[in-house]
Amino acid sequence: MTGDDNRPSPARRRLGRTGTTVHPIGLGAMPLSLEGRPGPGQACEVIRAFAEGGGTLIDTANAYCLDNSEIGHNERLIRDCVRRLGIRDRMLIATKGGLTRPQGRWETDGRPEFIRASCEKSLEDLGVACIDLYQLHAVDPKVPFTDTLGEMARLREEGKIRCIGLSNVDAGQLQTAMQRVEIVSVQNRCHLLAARDLASGFVELCGRLGVTYIAYSPVGGHHGHVELARQPLLQELAARHGCTPYGIALAWLLAQGEHVLPIPGASRVQSICDSLAATRIRLDSGDLARLDAMARR
């Protein structure tokens, strides 16, 4: 799918209760900065293909890097690519703070002073005066949740954040947060083989609350995508619909509600083009019923 594709664009999806709308498929930029990452040139080609295919939301984080020595690698990469391509005004860039990478580990840090320092560095690394969507990467059990939220609220009041989101949270944490500050989005892991948030009713709750549910690792993630592609049902439906098993997995997620926004990762142009094409797949009620049953198992 390219900018020359004359097929109608998919209906855009609203971000929370804001007036901002985005393409139904976002780009999870994490694979562009972790181990095995592509070179900057290939990374920019992935972003170019995403933009030419109509994509508008890029998800990043300051912790998407190899370790603490290069915090902000992914943000700087995105900044440089969107500038070079001349597409900054067309992209909504969402980033996250609240994790550190000592010796490559993933550790939480929700201290207000750390959240502030992380946000201010992200502003610098992204080259912006205000972050479109700033998400808490994970709740820190060592720090009162309300203290972390309070600092994010202050950053928004200061004009450094436009919208606030949460990642890796449950229903209780979301409801606690919404009593303190407006939450626009929740970003959790969700795919056909890891559908806990659907089974628990959390995805439905987000919809009722007017919160966008951003599904990360929607086709299984770095370790699970091979297992997902081997599922006989996905292979059967992919053959019938003329797409890949990953396209079926994304189409199923899109069917879970207008507030659901999958953000598949990509480090190759073909991967992101395949993901964007999922908006053209029309699963019928029988397809969805079989996929729902698979997710429940």
Rosetta silent file (secondary structure, phi, psi, omega in degrees, C-alpha in Angstrom):
SEQUENCE: MTGDDNRPSPARRRLGRTGTTVHPIGLGAMPLSLEGRPGPGQACEVIRAFAEGGGTLIDTANAYCLDNSEIGHNERLIRDCVRRLGIRDRMLIATKGGLTRPQGRWETDGRPEFIRASCEKSLEDLGVACIDLYQLHAVDPKVPFTDTLGEMARLREEGKIRCIGLSNVDAGQLQTAMQRVEIVSVQNRCHLLAARDLASGFVELCGRLGVTYIAYSPVGGHHGHVELARQPLLQELAARHGCTPYGIALAWLLAQGEHVLPIPGASRVQSICDSLAATRIRLDSGDLARLDAMARR
SCORE:     score description
SCORE:     0.000 S_00000001
   1 L     0.000  124.057 -177.642    0.000    0.000    0.000 S_00000001
   2 L  -128.729  179.327  178.399    1.543    3.304   -1.080 S_00000001
   3 L   -64.491  -16.967  179.984    0.604    6.913   -1.472 S_00000001
   4 L   -88.422   -5.357 -179.403   -0.503    6.079   -5.022 S_00000001
   5 L   -64.148  123.414 -175.683   -3.101    3.550   -3.822 S_00000001
   6 L   -95.779    9.748  176.156   -6.485    4.875   -5.016 S_00000001
   7 L   -74.227  152.159 -177.495   -8.575    2.720   -2.705 S_00000001
   8 L   -62.661  143.555  179.044  -10.578    4.627   -0.075 S_00000001
   9 L   -72.114  146.703  178.131   -8.785    5.342    3.183 S_00000001
  10 L   -68.098  154.128  178.332  -10.052    3.489    6.275 S_00000001
  11 L   -61.718  133.597 -179.525  -12.171    5.384    8.769 S_00000001
  12 L   -76.865  159.423 -178.278   -9.954    7.093   11.306 S_00000001
  13 E  -116.048  139.768 -175.831  -10.300    6.409   15.018 S_00000001
  14 E   -78.674  142.007  176.790  -10.601    9.043   17.713 S_00000001
  15 L   -87.073  106.845 -178.464   -7.963    9.307   20.427 S_00000001
  16 L    57.039 -136.587  177.207   -9.894    9.096   23.690 S_00000001
  17 L  -100.958   14.160  179.043  -12.457   11.862   23.972 S_00000001
  18 L   -78.754  174.650  175.870  -10.257   14.355   22.142 S_00000001
  19 L   -89.734    2.386 -178.305  -10.976   15.690   18.693 S_00000001
  20 L   -81.781  132.867  176.668   -7.816   14.057   17.353 S_00000001
  21 E  -121.074  151.812 -177.916   -8.249   11.126   14.970 S_00000001
  22 E  -137.965  162.727  173.576   -5.646    8.673   13.703 S_00000001
  23 L   -59.459  145.983 -176.440   -5.306    5.818   11.217 S_00000001
  24 L   -63.985  -18.478  178.000   -6.612    2.556   12.768 S_00000001
  25 L  -115.353  123.561  175.829   -3.134    0.974   12.637 S_00000001
  26 L   -98.623  174.936  177.496   -0.216    2.628   14.407 S_00000001
  27 E  -109.805  117.629  171.799    3.503    1.886   14.167 S_00000001
  28 E   -83.592  109.727 -170.481    5.226    0.350   17.171 S_00000001
  29 L   -86.106   -1.548 -175.760    8.752    1.712   16.714 S_00000001
  30 H   -52.502  -43.948 -177.441   10.483   -0.402   19.387 S_00000001
  31 H   -61.346  -14.984 -178.993   12.082   -2.933   16.936 S_00000001
  32 H   -78.446   -6.077 -175.294   13.976   -0.056   15.317 S_00000001
  33 L  -133.756   -4.920  179.840   16.126    0.415   18.429 S_00000001
  34 L   -92.298 -173.715 -179.461   16.531   -2.893   20.271 S_00000001
  35 L   -57.250  136.040 -177.077   18.987   -5.727   19.669 S_00000001
  36 L    81.916   13.183 -176.542   19.075   -6.722   16.011 S_00000001
  37 L   -65.785  152.968  177.257   17.799   -3.311   14.951 S_00000001
  38 L   -75.975  168.889  174.602   18.112   -2.162   11.346 S_00000001
  39 L   -70.519  164.442 -178.738   20.375    0.653   10.271 S_00000001
  40 H   -55.956  -36.530 -179.576   19.045    4.232   10.272 S_00000001
  41 H   -63.500  -46.855  178.523   18.434    4.138    6.529 S_00000001
  42 H   -66.474  -38.389  178.521   16.212    1.075    6.682 S_00000001
  43 H   -58.985  -42.175  179.791   14.445    2.447    9.759 S_00000001
  44 H   -67.982  -32.516  177.263   13.572    5.597    7.851 S_00000001
  45 H   -67.095  -35.361  175.051   12.278    3.536    4.935 S_00000001
  46 H   -61.998  -45.983 -179.594    9.928    1.757    7.358 S_00000001
  47 H   -66.606  -38.085  176.915    8.648    5.117    8.590 S_00000001
  48 H   -61.000  -46.732 -179.880    8.350    6.378    5.003 S_00000001
  49 H   -62.730  -37.618  177.390    6.262    3.336    4.025 S_00000001
  50 H   -61.829  -47.457 -179.441    4.089    3.828    7.104 S_00000001
  51 H   -66.274  -42.701 -179.277    3.409    7.461    6.198 S_00000001
  52 H   -66.873  -26.240  177.258    2.807    6.712    2.507 S_00000001
  53 L   -83.594    2.687  177.631    0.337    4.013    3.531 S_00000001
  54 L    99.933   -2.623 -178.931   -1.673    6.561    5.495 S_00000001
  55 L   -62.593  146.651 -175.953   -0.274    5.833    8.963 S_00000001
  56 L  -134.129  -17.112 -178.299   -0.375    8.675   11.448 S_00000001
  57 E  -114.953  122.003  175.400    0.528    7.421   14.958 S_00000001
  58 E  -111.089  126.875  179.740    4.066    6.371   15.877 S_00000001
  59 E  -104.661  126.368 -179.472    4.585    4.871   19.326 S_00000001
  60 L  -134.909 -173.190  175.873    7.996    5.193   20.950 S_00000001
  61 L  -165.472  150.202  178.992    9.587    5.402   24.415 S_00000001
  62 L   -67.297  -22.347 -178.813   12.789    6.785   25.833 S_00000001
  63 L   -85.871    1.629  176.253   13.632    3.270   27.065 S_00000001
  64 L   -81.009   89.987 -174.962   13.597    1.791   23.563 S_00000001
  65 L  -167.803 -178.983 -178.853   17.352    1.360   23.352 S_00000001
  66 L   -81.043  -37.873  179.816   20.019   -1.168   24.290 S_00000001
  67 L  -166.576 -174.970 -174.829   20.796    0.191   27.768 S_00000001
  68 H   -64.544  -16.279 -179.398   21.004    3.385   29.817 S_00000001
  69 H   -71.797  -15.441 -179.349   23.965    4.657   27.801 S_00000001
  70 H  -131.974   34.761  175.517   21.667    5.434   24.857 S_00000001
  71 L   -51.357  133.332 -179.974   18.352    6.437   26.472 S_00000001
  72 L    92.600    3.642 -178.295   16.259    8.227   23.864 S_00000001
  73 H   -54.829  -48.523 -176.956   17.717    6.353   20.863 S_00000001
  74 H   -66.231  -40.125  179.353   14.306    5.552   19.381 S_00000001
  75 H   -63.228  -44.425 -179.983   12.973    9.064   19.944 S_00000001
  76 H   -66.250  -37.893  177.430   15.975   10.661   18.244 S_00000001
  77 H   -60.896  -46.887  179.251   15.726    8.204   15.356 S_00000001
  78 H   -63.634  -44.285  178.118   12.077    9.086   14.813 S_00000001
  79 H   -54.298  -49.262 -176.553   12.810   12.808   15.125 S_00000001
  80 H   -66.718  -39.561 -178.445   15.487   12.641   12.460 S_00000001
  81 H   -67.408  -47.265 -176.748   13.422   10.468   10.102 S_00000001
  82 H   -68.151  -30.389  175.087   10.224   12.506   10.202 S_00000001
  83 H   -67.754  -46.683 -178.176   12.218   15.690    9.692 S_00000001
  84 H   -62.111  -37.059 -178.435   14.116   14.218    6.747 S_00000001
  85 H   -84.111  -11.328 -179.909   10.884   12.963    5.195 S_00000001
  86 L    69.520   35.096 -174.557    9.029   16.218    5.851 S_00000001
  87 L  -120.164   11.603 -175.429    6.123   14.457    7.585 S_00000001
  88 H   -55.459  -41.488 -176.784    6.310   15.760   11.167 S_00000001
  89 H   -68.680  -16.633 -179.010    3.033   17.666   10.872 S_00000001
  90 H   -93.716   -7.865 -174.109    1.238   14.492    9.699 S_00000001
  91 L  -107.922  138.435  166.694    2.391   12.307   12.609 S_00000001
  92 E  -100.603  116.162 -177.268    1.104   11.984   16.155 S_00000001
  93 E  -104.174  119.187  178.298    4.111   10.790   18.155 S_00000001
  94 E  -105.156  133.046  177.152    3.383    9.048   21.438 S_00000001
  95 E  -130.132  175.966 -174.924    6.203    8.351   23.863 S_00000001
  96 E  -139.408  153.205  173.554    6.583    6.882   27.339 S_00000001
  97 E  -139.119  160.235  178.556    8.565    7.399   30.525 S_00000001
  98 L   121.640    3.194  174.827    8.944    5.470   33.749 S_00000001
  99 E  -125.767  151.009  172.141   11.429    2.726   32.851 S_00000001
 100 E  -121.694  165.732 -175.903   15.214    2.556   32.998 S_00000001
 101 L  -127.285   52.787  179.225   17.619    0.180   31.187 S_00000001
 102 H   -62.986  123.060 -178.089   20.547   -0.619   33.539 S_00000001
 103 H    50.760   30.778  176.526   22.775   -3.164   31.764 S_00000001
 104 H    86.090   -2.944  177.237   19.890   -3.747   29.373 S_00000001
 105 L   -76.049  163.614  175.143   17.355   -4.699   32.070 S_00000001
 106 L  -109.192  113.532 -179.032   13.884   -3.160   32.228 S_00000001
 107 E  -129.885  141.049 -178.322   13.258   -1.538   35.636 S_00000001
 108 E   -80.970  148.573  172.369   10.456    0.781   36.772 S_00000001
 109 L  -151.244   99.182 -177.847   11.027    4.250   38.217 S_00000001
 110 L  -103.010   14.607  178.469    7.883    6.231   38.921 S_00000001
 111 L   -60.510  136.557 -178.813    9.421    8.872   41.188 S_00000001
 112 H   -52.275  -41.768 -178.679    8.027   12.305   40.290 S_00000001
 113 H   -66.439  -32.124  177.842   11.505   13.756   39.797 S_00000001
 114 H   -72.936  -41.182  177.779   12.417   10.919   37.424 S_00000001
 115 H   -60.004  -42.507  179.520    9.189   11.315   35.428 S_00000001
 116 H   -64.389  -47.451 -179.048    9.890   15.045   35.062 S_00000001
 117 H   -62.801  -39.193  179.292   13.493   14.506   33.990 S_00000001
 118 H   -64.950  -44.337  179.929   12.419   11.797   31.533 S_00000001
 119 H   -61.895  -44.958 -178.002    9.716   13.988   30.015 S_00000001
 120 H   -66.406  -35.739  175.782   12.065   16.928   29.605 S_00000001
 121 H   -68.970  -37.508  177.497   14.685   14.720   27.931 S_00000001
 122 H   -63.897  -37.701  175.885   12.006   13.294   25.635 S_00000001
 123 H   -58.366  -44.487  179.452   11.027   16.818   24.635 S_00000001
 124 H   -67.103  -46.135 -176.338   14.645   17.450   23.687 S_00000001
 125 H   -68.152  -33.286  177.116   15.143   14.111   21.929 S_00000001
 126 H   -81.948  -17.223  179.887   11.906   14.442   19.938 S_00000001
 127 L    70.791   38.526 -178.591   12.666   18.086   19.163 S_00000001
 128 L  -128.255  161.206  176.019    9.233   19.327   20.239 S_00000001
 129 L   -90.913  -20.786 -179.236    7.850   21.862   22.688 S_00000001
 130 L  -147.089  133.100 -179.698    4.920   19.628   23.674 S_00000001
 131 E   -84.937  129.007 -176.542    4.556   15.837   23.539 S_00000001
 132 E   -57.410  -50.639 -179.081    1.384   14.704   21.740 S_00000001
 133 E  -142.724  115.452 -179.506    0.746   11.727   24.023 S_00000001
 134 E  -110.408  122.794 -173.578    2.906   10.962   27.078 S_00000001
 135 E  -116.190  140.098  170.901    2.337    7.561   28.656 S_00000001
 136 E   -73.465  120.968 -172.404    3.483    6.080   31.945 S_00000001
 137 L   -67.337  -36.228  177.974    5.401    3.012   30.761 S_00000001
 138 L  -165.690  148.821  177.838    4.591    0.934   33.856 S_00000001
 139 L   -73.318  132.868  178.941    3.373    1.503   37.399 S_00000001
 140 L   -92.108  113.925 -177.705    6.225    1.506   39.925 S_00000001
 141 L   -67.051  -13.141 -178.466    5.201   -0.539   42.993 S_00000001
 142 L   -89.335   -7.193 -175.321    7.787    1.329   45.094 S_00000001
 143 L  -126.531  134.534  176.594    6.197    4.751   44.505 S_00000001
 144 L   -54.146  126.953 -177.168    2.636    5.869   45.342 S_00000001
 145 H   -55.935  -38.867 -178.238    0.746    5.783   42.034 S_00000001
 146 H   -66.573  -28.150  176.560   -0.926    9.097   42.809 S_00000001
 147 H   -67.416  -43.607  178.068    2.482   10.768   43.201 S_00000001
 148 H   -62.601  -46.586 -179.670    3.499    9.660   39.724 S_00000001
 149 H   -61.878  -39.332 -179.324    0.157   10.762   38.270 S_00000001
 150 H   -60.426  -39.274  179.153    0.387   14.106   40.024 S_00000001
 151 H   -69.016  -37.758  177.127    3.682   14.885   38.321 S_00000001
 152 H   -64.723  -38.504  177.256    2.273   13.934   34.923 S_00000001
 153 H   -62.912  -41.070  178.837   -0.682   16.229   35.569 S_00000001
 154 H   -65.195  -39.015  177.891    1.699   19.091   36.416 S_00000001
 155 H   -63.096  -36.705  176.696    3.667   18.494   33.233 S_00000001
 156 H   -68.394  -42.748  178.707    0.435   18.747   31.259 S_00000001
 157 H   -60.370  -30.761  179.540   -0.544   21.941   33.081 S_00000001
 158 L   -81.672   -2.565  178.166    2.848   23.376   32.116 S_00000001
 159 L    83.050   13.967  179.624    2.156   22.648   28.459 S_00000001
 160 L   -89.874  -17.922  178.297    4.826   19.960   28.113 S_00000001
 161 E  -129.484  134.686  175.696    2.272   17.182   27.552 S_00000001
 162 E   -87.792  -45.923 -179.512   -0.888   17.420   25.463 S_00000001
 163 E  -135.381  151.771 -178.726   -2.493   14.120   26.500 S_00000001
 164 E  -113.044  135.916  175.725   -1.749   11.527   29.195 S_00000001
 165 E  -131.669  168.753  178.192   -1.834    7.756   28.745 S_00000001
 166 E  -125.560  152.744  176.222   -0.991    4.657   30.775 S_00000001
 167 E  -134.235  146.317  178.236    0.723    1.421   29.811 S_00000001
 168 L    58.015   52.363 -179.088    0.745   -2.017   31.409 S_00000001
 169 L  -125.266  165.596  176.187   -2.128   -1.275   33.800 S_00000001
 170 L  -111.656 -177.826 -175.173   -5.253   -3.032   35.012 S_00000001
 171 H   -62.338  -42.384 -179.703   -8.829   -1.823   35.510 S_00000001
 172 H   -62.568  -41.548  179.152   -8.277   -0.732   39.110 S_00000001
 173 H   -67.152  -38.765  177.384   -5.240    1.336   38.205 S_00000001
 174 H   -62.454  -46.798 -178.014   -7.055    2.973   35.304 S_00000001
 175 H   -66.079  -36.834  174.611  -10.008    3.930   37.484 S_00000001
 176 H   -61.452  -45.391 -178.501   -7.689    5.269   40.198 S_00000001
 177 H   -62.781  -40.634 -175.902   -5.857    7.347   37.605 S_00000001
 178 H   -69.323  -17.766  173.668   -9.049    8.761   36.103 S_00000001
 179 H   -76.027  -18.268 -175.981  -10.034   10.139   39.509 S_00000001
 180 H  -102.987  -38.557 -173.539   -6.832   12.169   39.468 S_00000001
 181 L  -154.563  154.700  177.491   -6.282   13.204   35.833 S_00000001
 182 L   -68.524  125.766  178.179   -7.846   12.762   32.388 S_00000001
 183 L  -109.173  124.801 -176.517   -6.549    9.572   30.777 S_00000001
 184 L   -91.677  -33.786 -173.830   -6.772    9.403   26.999 S_00000001
 185 E  -148.908  156.559  170.442   -5.330    5.944   26.339 S_00000001
 186 E  -124.715  132.570  178.326   -4.228    2.630   27.787 S_00000001
 187 E  -118.102  109.461  179.864   -1.484    0.634   26.078 S_00000001
 188 E  -129.283  160.844  175.625   -1.402   -3.063   27.014 S_00000001
 189 E   -71.906  130.551  178.931   -0.240   -6.280   25.409 S_00000001
 190 L  -159.565  125.561  171.336   -3.084   -7.948   23.492 S_00000001
 191 E  -157.414 -179.810 -172.942   -3.308  -10.489   20.689 S_00000001
 192 L   -58.865  -29.627 -179.552   -5.170  -13.677   19.848 S_00000001
 193 L   -99.839    4.170  178.041   -2.950  -15.808   22.075 S_00000001
 194 E  -146.489   67.356 -171.743   -2.814  -13.246   24.898 S_00000001
 195 L  -105.655   33.617 -177.501   -6.340  -11.879   25.129 S_00000001
 196 H   -57.797  -40.466 -178.030   -6.657  -11.489   28.899 S_00000001
 197 H   -66.263  -27.540  174.933   -7.832   -7.883   28.649 S_00000001
 198 H   -76.065  -45.023 -178.608  -10.684   -8.965   26.392 S_00000001
 199 H   -63.471  -35.173 -178.124  -11.688  -11.912   28.573 S_00000001
 200 L   -79.884  -12.315 -176.649  -11.672   -9.774   31.727 S_00000001
 201 L    88.724    5.271 -177.256  -13.798   -7.043   30.157 S_00000001
 202 H   -67.500  -40.162  178.240  -11.007   -4.472   30.422 S_00000001
 203 H   -61.890  -42.602  177.992  -11.077   -3.600   26.724 S_00000001
 204 H   -63.277  -41.168  178.329  -14.841   -3.089   26.967 S_00000001
 205 H   -59.044  -44.680  178.662  -14.372   -0.943   30.102 S_00000001
 206 H   -56.795  -42.709  178.853  -11.952    1.313   28.238 S_00000001
 207 H   -61.076  -43.944  179.883  -14.569    1.809   25.546 S_00000001
 208 H   -64.500  -32.495 -178.161  -17.239    2.755   28.091 S_00000001
 209 H   -85.987   -2.952 -179.242  -14.868    5.240   29.719 S_00000001
 210 L    75.555   29.125 -178.938  -13.932    6.845   26.397 S_00000001
 211 L  -107.192  127.819  176.059  -10.329    5.612   26.632 S_00000001
 212 E   -69.252  133.916  177.372   -8.490    4.404   23.525 S_00000001
 213 E  -101.238  107.952  179.870   -7.107    0.884   23.973 S_00000001
 214 E   -93.574  114.398 -176.677   -3.715    0.691   22.251 S_00000001
 215 E   -92.620  111.060  175.249   -2.805   -2.957   21.690 S_00000001
 216 E   -93.656  160.382 -171.881    0.923   -3.579   21.625 S_00000001
 217 L    51.001   46.148 -173.814    2.448   -6.830   20.305 S_00000001
 218 L   -70.337  -13.772  174.941   -0.837   -7.339   18.384 S_00000001
 219 L  -117.902   27.427  173.463    0.641  -10.097   16.229 S_00000001
 220 L   107.414  -19.467  179.703    2.535  -11.830   19.028 S_00000001
 221 H    78.600 -176.018 -173.923    5.552   -9.613   19.501 S_00000001
 222 H   -57.384  -39.676 -175.016    9.223  -10.485   19.037 S_00000001
 223 H   -96.848  -19.079 -172.709    8.922  -13.925   20.621 S_00000001
 224 H  -106.130   -7.439 -173.145    5.312  -14.839   19.810 S_00000001
 225 H   -67.859  -31.168  179.522    4.751  -13.898   16.173 S_00000001
 226 H   -67.280  -43.884  178.726    6.030  -17.232   14.829 S_00000001
 227 H   -62.073  -41.075 -179.766    3.658  -19.202   17.063 S_00000001
 228 H   -62.168  -44.632 -177.124    0.757  -16.991   16.007 S_00000001
 229 H   -65.833  -20.848 -179.133    1.481  -17.482   12.296 S_00000001
 230 L   -84.319   -5.873 -176.938    1.463  -21.266   12.760 S_00000001
 231 L   -66.711  124.558 -176.840   -2.119  -21.369   14.009 S_00000001
 232 H   -56.801  -38.957 -179.783   -4.193  -23.462   11.549 S_00000001
 233 H   -63.221  -43.281  179.025   -7.243  -21.202   11.837 S_00000001
 234 H   -64.777  -39.445  178.429   -5.222  -18.111   10.953 S_00000001
 235 H   -64.853  -40.066  178.833   -3.628  -19.908    8.020 S_00000001
 236 H   -63.312  -48.920 -177.896   -7.034  -21.025    6.771 S_00000001
 237 H   -68.326  -35.393  177.943   -8.576  -17.556    7.002 S_00000001
 238 H   -62.653  -41.616  178.771   -5.490  -15.916    5.511 S_00000001
 239 H   -63.489  -39.036 -177.930   -5.717  -18.184    2.466 S_00000001
 240 H   -72.025  -36.501 -176.658   -9.407  -17.364    2.031 S_00000001
 241 H   -93.305   -1.973  178.039   -8.970  -13.600    2.440 S_00000001
 242 L    67.814   44.475 -179.141   -5.764  -13.384    0.411 S_00000001
 243 L  -143.550 -168.034  177.099   -3.605  -12.000    3.199 S_00000001
 244 L   -97.394  163.053  173.295   -1.151  -13.156    5.869 S_00000001
 245 H   -56.734  -32.748  179.122   -2.040  -14.682    9.257 S_00000001
 246 H   -65.947  -36.700  176.905   -0.842  -11.421   10.799 S_00000001
 247 H   -62.045  -39.912  177.663   -3.408   -9.504    8.762 S_00000001
 248 H   -63.278  -43.858 -179.631   -6.152  -11.736   10.163 S_00000001
 249 H   -61.107  -40.004  179.411   -4.905  -11.151   13.718 S_00000001
 250 H   -71.405  -41.643  179.053   -4.967   -7.383   13.215 S_00000001
 251 H   -61.318  -38.768  177.504   -8.379   -7.396   11.517 S_00000001
 252 H   -62.645  -42.937  178.280   -9.766   -9.360   14.486 S_00000001
 253 H   -63.858  -42.628  179.543   -8.396   -6.760   16.919 S_00000001
 254 H   -60.362  -29.475 -178.933   -9.845   -3.903   14.881 S_00000001
 255 L   -78.190   -5.526 -177.623  -13.237   -5.605   15.126 S_00000001
 256 L   -80.042   -7.613  177.597  -13.150   -5.505   18.943 S_00000001
 257 L   153.754  150.640 -179.723  -14.271   -1.885   19.035 S_00000001
 258 L   -67.888  -12.577  179.524  -13.786    1.505   17.420 S_00000001
 259 L   -93.427    1.047 -177.802  -11.629    2.490   20.396 S_00000001
 260 E   -92.573  131.533 -175.187   -9.082   -0.304   19.759 S_00000001
 261 E  -133.842   97.554  178.141   -5.849    0.743   18.055 S_00000001
 262 E   -72.269  143.671  177.579   -3.242   -1.953   17.291 S_00000001
 263 E  -127.542   74.600  178.931    0.388   -0.827   16.998 S_00000001
 264 L   -62.035  141.349  174.337    2.336   -3.659   15.323 S_00000001
 265 E   -78.789  159.480  178.694    6.089   -3.323   15.417 S_00000001
 266 L  -157.405  139.278  172.161    8.085   -3.354   12.199 S_00000001
 267 L  -125.647    1.812  176.935   11.710   -3.296   11.156 S_00000001
 268 L  -129.894  147.045 -179.605   11.040   -4.080    7.465 S_00000001
 269 H   -58.300  -44.910 -177.390    9.015   -2.164    4.887 S_00000001
 270 H   -60.198  -35.886 -179.416    7.017   -5.259    3.913 S_00000001
 271 H   -62.858  -47.003 -177.070    5.959   -5.816    7.514 S_00000001
 272 H   -72.787  -32.833  176.443    4.411   -2.382    7.974 S_00000001
 273 H   -64.429  -40.817  178.033    2.768   -2.478    4.528 S_00000001
 274 H   -63.129  -41.490 -179.811    1.206   -5.825    5.417 S_00000001
 275 H   -64.449  -44.253 -179.409   -0.028   -4.424    8.728 S_00000001
 276 H   -63.360  -32.027 -179.182   -1.632   -1.368    7.148 S_00000001
 277 H   -67.979  -13.860 -179.269   -3.438   -3.600    4.646 S_00000001
 278 H   -61.832  -23.770  179.877   -5.318   -5.248    7.525 S_00000001
 279 H   -67.646  -14.767 -179.007   -7.855   -2.402    7.435 S_00000001
 280 H   -94.827   -3.390 -178.840   -9.092   -3.790    4.095 S_00000001
 281 L   -84.426  128.498 -179.327   -9.831   -7.279    5.459 S_00000001
 282 L  -111.872   98.172  177.460  -13.518   -7.907    6.091 S_00000001
 283 L   -81.094  133.742  178.465  -14.063  -10.748    8.542 S_00000001
 284 L   -86.573  176.743 -175.666  -17.639  -12.045    8.629 S_00000001
 285 H   -61.329  -34.458  178.156  -19.525  -13.016   11.785 S_00000001
 286 H   -67.501  -42.341  176.478  -18.518  -16.649   11.398 S_00000001
 287 H   -58.592  -48.178 -176.595  -14.841  -15.743   11.098 S_00000001
 288 H   -63.937  -38.648  179.964  -15.049  -13.547   14.184 S_00000001
 289 H   -63.456  -41.042  179.258  -16.871  -16.205   16.215 S_00000001
 290 H   -68.195  -39.710  178.466  -14.153  -18.755   15.465 S_00000001
 291 H   -68.585  -39.291  176.609  -11.383  -16.292   16.281 S_00000001
 292 H   -59.452  -42.593  179.306  -13.141  -15.276   19.509 S_00000001
 293 H   -63.897  -38.308  177.127  -13.285  -18.925   20.524 S_00000001
 294 H   -63.535  -42.708  179.502   -9.578  -19.268   19.775 S_00000001
 295 H   -64.741  -37.018  179.864   -8.796  -16.235   21.930 S_00000001
 296 H   -66.709  -28.532  179.609  -10.836  -17.616   24.827 S_00000001
 297 L   -73.489    0.000    0.000   -8.774  -20.807   24.770 S_00000001
